[in-house]
Amino acid sequence: MAEQSGVLTQIARPYAAALFDLAKSEKTVESVELGLDRLVALASESPDFARFLRSPVINAEEKLVAMHAVLERAKPHTMVGNFVRVVARNGRLFALPAMIAAFKDLAAGHRGEISADVTSAAPLSAAQAKSLADTLTSKIGMSVSLNQFVDPSLIGGLVVKVGSQMIDSSLKTKLQAMKIAMKEVG
């Protein structure tokens, strides 16, 4: 899994850097980021769409046609649409979430923020997200922007990753720890 993540990062970084440099030169970083957030939301809300992005069975041409239809409905910033079309044409849609995460990290750094990945069992409300961001900001001493992900298998709680630090307060992890402890006793 770590090896796969490293490969995704190697593929994602140049794409994200190119998009960021273009958005920065055009002074559209914020609107491009919002458009990318909409794509992440689509993938989070639709497991079918997320599987489509990762599927090695669907060829690049079919993915390009399908993404064109998705982009027509989503109507993201022109730069986002062009970026996604290039990614699809190059057969790299499987790495799109990693590209978006890398772009968001670059954008956060540009704004003087640090980015935190937050995974929860259910989507966080705006108030919960603000409270978490405020808490992290006070602990870290820098402004924190949240990249939110949903993983129902966590059952409850959160997994927060800021830089190399990870805080896992999910029920899934706590239950696994209890299971291991019970096996050691028995």
Residue pairs with C-beta under 8 A, 6 or more apart in sequence:
8 94
8 95
8 98
9 98
9 102
11 92
11 95
11 98
11 99
12 95
12 98
12 99
12 101
12 102
13 102
15 83
15 87
15 92
15 95
15 99
15 102
16 99
16 100
16 101
16 102
16 103
16 105
16 106
17 102
17 106
19 32
19 79
19 83
19 99
19 103
20 29
20 103
20 106
20 107
20 110
22 79
23 29
23 32
23 33
23 79
23 107
24 110
26 79
28 77
28 79
29 107
29 110
30 107
31 77
32 77
32 79
32 80
32 103
33 103
33 104
33 107
34 77
35 74
35 76
35 77
35 79
35 80
35 81
36 76
36 80
36 100
36 103
36 104
38 74
38 76
39 74
39 76
39 80
39 84
39 96
39 100
40 97
40 100
40 147
42 49
42 70
42 74
43 49
43 50
43 53
43 97
44 50
44 123
44 148
44 149
44 150
49 70
52 58
52 63
52 66
53 93
53 94
53 96
53 97
54 94
55 94
56 94
58 66
59 91
60 88
60 89
60 90
60 91
60 93
63 88
63 91
63 93
64 85
64 88
64 89
67 84
67 85
67 88
67 93
68 85
71 81
71 84
71 85
76 84
84 96
87 93
87 95
87 96
87 99
92 99
101 117
101 147
104 115
104 145
104 147
105 115
108 114
108 115
108 145
109 115
111 143
111 145
112 142
112 143
113 142
113 143
113 144
113 145
114 140
114 142
114 143
114 144
114 145
114 162
114 163
115 144
115 145
115 146
115 147
115 162
116 133
116 136
116 144
116 145
116 146
116 147
116 160
116 161
116 162
117 146
117 147
117 149
117 160
117 161
117 162
118 124
118 129
118 132
118 146
118 147
118 148
118 149
118 158
118 159
118 160
118 161
119 148
119 149
119 150
119 151
119 154
119 158
119 159
119 160
119 170
120 148
120 149
120 150
120 151
120 154
120 157
120 158
120 159
121 150
121 151
121 152
121 153
121 154
121 155
121 156
121 157
121 170
121 171
122 150
122 152
123 148
123 150
124 132
124 148
129 146
129 148
132 146
132 158
132 160
133 144
133 145
133 146
136 144
136 160
136 162
137 143
137 144
140 162
144 162
151 159
153 172
154 170
154 171
154 172
155 170
155 171
155 172
155 175
156 170
156 171
157 168
157 169
157 170
157 171
157 172
157 173
157 174
158 167
158 169
158 170
159 166
159 167
159 168
159 169
159 170
159 173
160 166
160 167
160 168
160 169
161 167
